[in-house]
Amino acid sequence: MPDLPLPPGSTLGILGGGQLGRMLSQAASRLGLDVVILDPEPDSPAGRVSARQIVAAYDDPDALTALGRAADVVTFEFENVPADSIERLAEAGALVAPGPTALRVSQDRVDEKTFLNAVGAPTVAFAVVDTLDDLVVGLTELGLPALLKTRREGYDGKGQVWIRAIEDAPAALESLGGRPAILEARAAFVRELSVIAARDWDGRMAVYPLGENRHEGGVLRTTLAPATVDEATQVRARAIAEAILDGLDYVGVIGVELFDLGDDVLLVNEIAPRVHNTGHWTQDGCVCDQFEQHVRAVAGWPLGPTAAHARVEMSNLLGDEVDQWRDLAGKSDRRLHLYGKAEARPGRKMAHVNRVLGSL
Protein backbone atom coordinates (compact mmCIF):
# COMPACT_ATOMS: atom_id res chain seq x y z
CA MET A 1 0.00 0.00 0.00
CA PRO A 2 1.48 3.39 -0.95
CA ASP A 3 2.19 6.12 1.57
CA LEU A 4 -0.39 8.90 1.72
CA PRO A 5 -0.79 11.56 0.56
CA LEU A 6 0.05 10.45 -2.96
CA PRO A 7 2.51 12.90 -4.51
CA PRO A 8 2.02 14.55 -7.92
CA GLY A 9 3.01 12.09 -10.62
CA SER A 10 1.08 9.26 -8.96
CA THR A 11 -1.62 7.39 -10.87
CA LEU A 12 -5.34 7.24 -10.18
CA GLY A 13 -7.24 4.26 -11.59
CA ILE A 14 -10.93 4.69 -12.42
CA LEU A 15 -13.42 1.91 -13.15
CA GLY A 16 -15.79 3.48 -15.66
CA GLY A 17 -15.23 5.72 -18.65
CA GLY A 18 -18.36 7.89 -18.74
CA GLN A 19 -18.85 11.56 -18.01
CA LEU A 20 -18.18 11.27 -14.28
CA GLY A 21 -14.91 9.47 -14.97
CA ARG A 22 -14.06 12.16 -17.53
CA MET A 23 -14.56 14.98 -15.03
CA LEU A 24 -12.68 13.07 -12.34
CA SER A 25 -9.79 12.61 -14.74
CA GLN A 26 -9.78 16.30 -15.60
CA ALA A 27 -9.71 17.19 -11.90
CA ALA A 28 -6.89 14.72 -11.22
CA SER A 29 -4.80 16.19 -14.03
CA ARG A 30 -5.06 19.65 -12.44
CA LEU A 31 -3.51 18.14 -9.31
CA GLY A 32 -0.65 16.60 -11.28
CA LEU A 33 -1.93 13.03 -11.18
CA ASP A 34 -2.05 10.63 -14.13
CA VAL A 35 -5.20 8.58 -14.75
CA VAL A 36 -5.79 5.11 -16.16
CA ILE A 37 -9.36 4.15 -17.10
CA LEU A 38 -10.87 0.65 -17.23
CA ASP A 39 -13.94 0.57 -19.46
CA PRO A 40 -15.27 -1.90 -22.04
CA GLU A 41 -16.06 0.86 -24.55
CA PRO A 42 -13.07 1.79 -26.74
CA ASP A 43 -12.36 5.50 -26.95
CA SER A 44 -14.59 6.25 -23.95
CA PRO A 45 -15.27 9.86 -22.88
CA ALA A 46 -12.98 9.47 -19.87
CA GLY A 47 -10.36 7.48 -21.77
CA ARG A 48 -9.84 10.31 -24.25
CA VAL A 49 -8.74 12.75 -21.52
CA SER A 50 -6.63 10.26 -19.57
CA ALA A 51 -3.11 8.93 -19.85
CA ARG A 52 -4.31 5.42 -20.68
CA GLN A 53 -7.40 3.25 -21.08
CA ILE A 54 -7.64 -0.48 -20.53
CA VAL A 55 -10.43 -1.76 -22.78
CA ALA A 56 -12.04 -4.71 -21.00
CA ALA A 57 -15.04 -5.81 -18.99
CA TYR A 58 -15.18 -4.62 -15.39
CA ASP A 59 -14.84 -8.19 -14.12
CA ASP A 60 -11.99 -9.21 -16.43
CA PRO A 61 -9.35 -10.64 -14.05
CA ASP A 62 -6.37 -9.78 -16.26
CA ALA A 63 -7.61 -6.23 -16.75
CA LEU A 64 -8.16 -5.80 -13.02
CA THR A 65 -4.64 -7.06 -12.34
CA ALA A 66 -3.26 -4.58 -14.87
CA LEU A 67 -5.26 -1.73 -13.34
CA GLY A 68 -4.12 -2.59 -9.82
CA ARG A 69 -0.48 -2.64 -10.92
CA ALA A 70 -0.73 0.63 -12.85
CA ALA A 71 -2.60 2.67 -10.24
CA ASP A 72 -1.57 3.91 -6.80
CA VAL A 73 -5.24 4.17 -5.80
CA VAL A 74 -8.37 2.93 -7.58
CA THR A 75 -11.87 4.40 -7.51
CA PHE A 76 -15.05 4.04 -9.58
CA GLU A 77 -17.42 6.43 -11.32
CA PHE A 78 -20.73 4.57 -11.10
CA GLU A 79 -22.32 2.11 -8.72
CA ASN A 80 -23.07 -0.70 -11.16
CA VAL A 81 -19.44 -1.79 -11.24
CA PRO A 82 -19.37 -5.34 -9.81
CA ALA A 83 -18.57 -5.21 -6.11
CA ASP A 84 -16.59 -8.43 -6.61
CA SER A 85 -14.20 -6.49 -8.84
CA ILE A 86 -13.52 -3.97 -6.07
CA GLU A 87 -13.00 -6.80 -3.58
CA ARG A 88 -10.64 -8.54 -6.00
CA LEU A 89 -8.54 -5.39 -6.33
CA ALA A 90 -8.43 -4.88 -2.56
CA GLU A 91 -7.50 -8.50 -1.88
CA ALA A 92 -4.66 -8.18 -4.40
CA GLY A 93 -3.24 -5.29 -2.37
CA ALA A 94 -4.54 -2.34 -4.35
CA LEU A 95 -5.64 0.76 -2.46
CA VAL A 96 -9.34 1.14 -3.28
CA ALA A 97 -11.71 3.94 -2.30
CA PRO A 98 -14.59 3.87 -1.66
CA GLY A 99 -14.42 0.26 -0.51
CA PRO A 100 -16.59 -2.71 -1.52
CA THR A 101 -18.95 -2.35 1.45
CA ALA A 102 -20.34 0.96 0.20
CA LEU A 103 -20.75 -0.46 -3.27
CA ARG A 104 -22.57 -3.59 -2.08
CA VAL A 105 -24.92 -1.61 0.16
CA SER A 106 -25.85 0.83 -2.60
CA GLN A 107 -26.42 -1.90 -5.19
CA ASP A 108 -29.38 -3.46 -3.35
CA ARG A 109 -32.22 -1.13 -2.39
CA VAL A 110 -33.34 -3.31 0.51
CA ASP A 111 -29.82 -3.51 1.94
CA GLU A 112 -29.43 0.24 1.38
CA LYS A 113 -32.61 1.21 3.25
CA THR A 114 -31.88 -1.27 6.03
CA PHE A 115 -28.43 0.24 6.49
CA LEU A 116 -29.69 3.83 6.35
CA ASN A 117 -32.28 3.31 9.06
CA ALA A 118 -29.74 1.51 11.23
CA VAL A 119 -27.39 4.53 11.24
CA GLY A 120 -30.16 7.04 11.94
CA ALA A 121 -30.76 8.20 8.38
CA PRO A 122 -34.52 7.55 8.05
CA THR A 123 -36.23 6.47 4.83
CA VAL A 124 -39.80 5.86 3.73
CA ALA A 125 -41.39 2.66 4.96
CA PHE A 126 -40.70 -0.28 2.65
CA ALA A 127 -41.43 -3.96 2.08
CA VAL A 128 -39.40 -6.74 0.47
CA VAL A 129 -41.16 -8.18 -2.59
CA ASP A 130 -40.24 -11.61 -3.96
CA THR A 131 -43.73 -12.82 -4.88
CA LEU A 132 -47.13 -11.45 -5.79
CA ASP A 133 -48.36 -12.32 -2.29
CA ASP A 134 -45.52 -10.19 -0.85
CA LEU A 135 -46.59 -7.32 -3.05
CA VAL A 136 -50.27 -7.52 -2.06
CA VAL A 137 -49.38 -7.65 1.63
CA GLY A 138 -46.99 -4.73 1.18
CA LEU A 139 -49.62 -2.62 -0.56
CA THR A 140 -52.07 -3.35 2.24
CA GLU A 141 -49.54 -2.29 4.89
CA LEU A 142 -47.98 0.71 3.13
CA GLY A 143 -51.07 2.04 1.39
CA LEU A 144 -51.67 3.38 -2.10
CA PRO A 145 -50.14 4.70 -4.20
CA ALA A 146 -46.79 2.97 -3.67
CA LEU A 147 -43.64 2.66 -5.76
CA LEU A 148 -42.37 -0.75 -6.87
CA LYS A 149 -38.68 -0.91 -7.81
CA THR A 150 -36.21 -3.61 -8.71
CA ARG A 151 -33.86 -4.30 -5.81
CA ARG A 152 -30.82 -4.02 -8.07
CA GLU A 153 -29.88 -1.82 -11.03
CA GLY A 154 -32.28 0.66 -12.57
CA TYR A 155 -31.60 4.40 -12.67
CA ASP A 156 -33.08 7.60 -14.13
CA GLY A 157 -36.60 6.25 -13.68
CA LYS A 158 -35.88 2.80 -15.12
CA GLY A 159 -36.86 -0.38 -13.26
CA GLN A 160 -39.73 1.13 -11.32
CA VAL A 161 -43.50 1.52 -11.55
CA TRP A 162 -46.18 3.27 -9.49
CA ILE A 163 -49.07 1.12 -8.27
CA ARG A 164 -52.30 3.01 -7.66
CA ALA A 165 -54.76 0.12 -7.22
CA ILE A 166 -54.46 -3.40 -5.79
CA GLU A 167 -55.68 -4.93 -9.06
CA ASP A 168 -52.67 -3.40 -10.83
CA ALA A 169 -50.24 -5.43 -8.71
CA PRO A 170 -49.78 -8.44 -11.04
CA ALA A 171 -49.08 -6.28 -14.09
CA ALA A 172 -46.67 -4.10 -12.11
CA LEU A 173 -44.65 -7.07 -10.91
CA GLU A 174 -44.64 -8.56 -14.40
CA SER A 175 -43.36 -5.27 -15.86
CA LEU A 176 -40.22 -5.70 -13.77
CA GLY A 177 -39.65 -9.15 -15.23
CA GLY A 178 -40.35 -10.94 -11.97
CA ARG A 179 -37.07 -9.71 -10.51
CA PRO A 180 -36.65 -9.30 -6.74
CA ALA A 181 -38.18 -5.96 -5.81
CA ILE A 182 -38.83 -3.45 -3.08
CA LEU A 183 -42.08 -1.62 -2.43
CA GLU A 184 -41.72 1.91 -1.10
CA ALA A 185 -44.39 3.99 0.58
CA ARG A 186 -45.21 7.31 -1.04
CA ALA A 187 -43.33 10.24 0.45
CA ALA A 188 -45.46 13.36 0.81
CA PHE A 189 -42.48 15.65 0.25
CA VAL A 190 -42.43 19.38 -0.32
CA ARG A 191 -39.32 19.24 -2.48
CA GLU A 192 -36.32 17.10 -3.31
CA LEU A 193 -32.95 18.07 -1.89
CA SER A 194 -29.49 16.55 -2.02
CA VAL A 195 -26.25 16.88 -0.15
CA ILE A 196 -22.75 16.14 -1.44
CA ALA A 197 -20.26 15.14 1.22
CA ALA A 198 -16.73 13.76 1.48
CA ARG A 199 -14.69 11.80 4.00
CA ASP A 200 -10.95 11.16 4.04
CA TRP A 201 -8.87 8.21 5.24
CA ASP A 202 -8.65 9.67 8.77
CA GLY A 203 -12.40 10.23 9.09
CA ARG A 204 -12.37 13.98 8.51
CA MET A 205 -15.39 15.24 6.57
CA ALA A 206 -16.42 18.09 4.30
CA VAL A 207 -20.06 18.80 3.42
CA TYR A 208 -21.37 21.08 0.66
CA PRO A 209 -24.48 23.26 0.95
CA LEU A 210 -27.77 21.60 0.02
CA GLY A 211 -29.07 21.64 -3.54
CA GLU A 212 -32.73 21.68 -4.58
CA ASN A 213 -33.55 19.30 -7.45
CA ARG A 214 -36.26 19.04 -10.07
CA HIS A 215 -36.85 15.75 -11.88
CA GLU A 216 -38.85 14.95 -15.00
CA GLY A 217 -39.72 11.36 -15.86
CA GLY A 218 -37.32 10.10 -13.21
CA VAL A 219 -34.40 12.06 -14.71
CA LEU A 220 -32.74 15.04 -13.03
CA ARG A 221 -33.37 18.22 -15.01
CA THR A 222 -32.08 21.00 -12.74
CA THR A 223 -30.32 21.60 -9.44
CA LEU A 224 -30.40 25.01 -7.75
CA ALA A 225 -27.71 25.51 -5.13
CA PRO A 226 -27.22 26.57 -2.49
CA ALA A 227 -30.86 25.77 -1.80
CA THR A 228 -32.95 28.20 0.21
CA VAL A 229 -33.26 26.27 3.47
CA ASP A 230 -33.21 27.18 7.13
CA GLU A 231 -30.23 26.41 9.30
CA ALA A 232 -31.99 23.50 11.02
CA THR A 233 -32.52 21.73 7.69
CA GLN A 234 -28.90 22.23 6.67
CA VAL A 235 -27.71 20.93 10.05
CA ARG A 236 -29.99 17.88 9.81
CA ALA A 237 -28.77 17.10 6.29
CA ARG A 238 -25.18 17.37 7.42
CA ALA A 239 -25.81 15.01 10.33
CA ILE A 240 -27.43 12.47 7.99
CA ALA A 241 -24.52 12.62 5.54
CA GLU A 242 -21.93 12.26 8.29
CA ALA A 243 -23.75 9.28 9.82
CA ILE A 244 -23.78 7.54 6.44
CA LEU A 245 -20.10 8.27 5.78
CA ASP A 246 -19.05 6.98 9.20
CA GLY A 247 -21.35 3.96 8.98
CA LEU A 248 -19.71 2.88 5.73
CA ASP A 249 -16.16 3.81 6.85
CA TYR A 250 -16.28 5.71 3.57
CA VAL A 251 -13.47 7.45 1.68
CA GLY A 252 -14.37 9.80 -1.17
CA VAL A 253 -17.39 11.84 -2.24
CA ILE A 254 -20.95 10.57 -1.81
CA GLY A 255 -24.28 11.91 -3.03
CA VAL A 256 -27.30 11.68 -0.71
CA GLU A 257 -30.75 12.36 -2.18
CA LEU A 258 -33.33 13.61 0.32
CA PHE A 259 -37.07 14.17 0.56
CA ASP A 260 -37.94 17.37 2.42
CA LEU A 261 -41.24 16.78 4.22
CA GLY A 262 -41.26 20.23 5.81
CA ASP A 263 -40.88 21.13 9.51
CA ASP A 264 -37.19 20.13 9.32
CA VAL A 265 -38.07 16.50 8.54
CA LEU A 266 -35.80 14.83 5.98
CA LEU A 267 -35.94 11.29 4.61
CA VAL A 268 -33.18 9.70 2.56
CA ASN A 269 -34.33 8.63 -0.90
CA GLU A 270 -31.09 6.95 -1.94
CA ILE A 271 -27.33 7.24 -1.80
CA ALA A 272 -24.77 7.18 -4.60
CA PRO A 273 -21.22 6.11 -3.58
CA ARG A 274 -19.54 8.43 -6.08
CA VAL A 275 -19.58 11.96 -7.40
CA HIS A 276 -23.15 12.86 -8.27
CA ASN A 277 -25.17 14.68 -10.92
CA THR A 278 -26.68 16.97 -8.26
CA GLY A 279 -23.16 18.09 -7.31
CA HIS A 280 -22.20 19.42 -10.75
CA TRP A 281 -23.10 22.94 -9.61
CA THR A 282 -19.96 22.92 -7.43
CA GLN A 283 -17.80 23.23 -10.56
CA ASP A 284 -18.83 26.87 -10.88
CA GLY A 285 -20.12 27.60 -7.39
CA CYS A 286 -17.21 26.49 -5.17
CA VAL A 287 -13.43 26.86 -5.06
CA CYS A 288 -13.06 23.07 -4.74
CA ASP A 289 -15.65 21.18 -6.76
CA GLN A 290 -16.89 17.66 -6.03
CA PHE A 291 -14.54 16.07 -8.57
CA GLU A 292 -11.40 17.61 -7.12
CA GLN A 293 -12.73 16.81 -3.66
CA HIS A 294 -13.08 13.13 -4.52
CA VAL A 295 -9.56 12.99 -5.94
CA ARG A 296 -8.22 14.75 -2.85
CA ALA A 297 -10.00 12.34 -0.53
CA VAL A 298 -8.93 9.08 -2.19
CA ALA A 299 -5.36 10.33 -2.74
CA GLY A 300 -5.00 11.32 0.91
CA TRP A 301 -4.76 15.06 0.25
CA PRO A 302 -6.36 17.62 2.58
CA LEU A 303 -10.06 18.07 1.86
CA GLY A 304 -10.87 21.31 0.10
CA PRO A 305 -13.27 24.10 1.12
CA THR A 306 -16.98 23.52 0.52
CA ALA A 307 -18.42 27.01 0.98
CA ALA A 308 -20.26 28.36 -2.06
CA HIS A 309 -19.04 31.62 -3.62
CA ALA A 310 -21.90 31.77 -6.14
CA ARG A 311 -25.46 30.55 -6.57
CA VAL A 312 -25.74 28.21 -9.53
CA GLU A 313 -28.54 26.58 -11.49
CA MET A 314 -27.32 23.36 -13.12
CA SER A 315 -29.33 21.98 -16.05
CA ASN A 316 -28.77 18.64 -17.76
CA LEU A 317 -28.77 18.55 -21.55
CA LEU A 318 -30.41 15.34 -22.75
CA GLY A 319 -30.23 13.84 -26.23
CA ASP A 320 -30.29 16.40 -29.04
CA GLU A 321 -30.56 19.27 -26.54
CA VAL A 322 -26.77 19.23 -26.76
CA ASP A 323 -27.17 20.83 -30.20
CA GLN A 324 -27.77 24.08 -28.30
CA TRP A 325 -24.07 24.19 -27.45
CA ARG A 326 -23.26 27.12 -29.74
CA ASP A 327 -25.95 29.35 -28.23
CA LEU A 328 -25.15 28.33 -24.66
CA ALA A 329 -21.43 28.84 -25.15
CA GLY A 330 -22.12 32.44 -26.12
CA LYS A 331 -23.93 33.39 -22.90
CA SER A 332 -21.76 35.18 -20.36
CA ASP A 333 -23.61 33.79 -17.31
CA ARG A 334 -23.39 30.14 -18.38
CA ARG A 335 -20.59 27.60 -18.38
CA LEU A 336 -20.97 24.58 -20.61
CA HIS A 337 -19.64 21.13 -19.68
CA LEU A 338 -19.73 18.73 -22.65
CA TYR A 339 -19.18 15.01 -22.10
CA GLY A 340 -17.65 14.03 -25.44
CA LYS A 341 -20.23 11.33 -26.17
CA ALA A 342 -20.44 10.33 -29.82
CA GLU A 343 -24.18 9.60 -30.06
CA ALA A 344 -26.98 11.82 -28.77
CA ARG A 345 -29.69 9.27 -27.98
CA PRO A 346 -33.06 10.40 -26.56
CA GLY A 347 -32.82 10.88 -22.80
CA ARG A 348 -29.06 10.35 -22.73
CA LYS A 349 -27.07 12.80 -20.62
CA MET A 350 -24.83 14.60 -23.10
CA ALA A 351 -23.75 17.68 -21.15
CA HIS A 352 -24.75 20.08 -18.43
CA VAL A 353 -24.73 23.84 -18.23
CA ASN A 354 -24.18 25.85 -15.06
CA ARG A 355 -25.91 29.21 -14.98
CA VAL A 356 -24.22 31.49 -12.45
CA LEU A 357 -26.98 33.52 -10.77
CA GLY A 358 -24.75 35.78 -8.71
CA SER A 359 -22.02 35.81 -6.10
CA LEU A 360 -22.66 35.13 -2.42
Secondary structure as UniProt FT lines:
FT   TURN            8..9
FT   STRAND          11..15
FT   HELIX           19..30
FT   TURN            31..32
FT   STRAND          34..39
FT   TURN            42..43
FT   TURN            45..46
FT   HELIX           47..49
FT   STRAND          52..55
FT   TURN            58..59
FT   HELIX           61..70
FT   STRAND          73..76
FT   TURN            79..80
FT   HELIX           83..91
FT   TURN            92..93
FT   HELIX           100..107
FT   HELIX           109..118
FT   TURN            119..120
FT   STRAND          126..129
FT   HELIX           132..142
FT   STRAND          146..150
FT   TURN            156..159
FT   STRAND          160..163
FT   HELIX           166..168
FT   HELIX           169..175
FT   TURN            176..178
FT   STRAND          181..185
FT   STRAND          191..199
FT   TURN            201..202
FT   STRAND          205..207
FT   STRAND          211..216
FT   TURN            217..218
FT   STRAND          219..225
FT   HELIX           231..247
FT   TURN            248..249
FT   STRAND          252..262
FT   TURN            263..264
FT   STRAND          265..272
FT   HELIX           277..279
FT   TURN            280..281
FT   HELIX           282..285
FT   HELIX           290..299
FT   STRAND          310..318
FT   HELIX           319..324
FT   HELIX           325..329
FT   TURN            332..333
FT   STRAND          334..338
FT   TURN            346..347
FT   STRAND          349..359
//
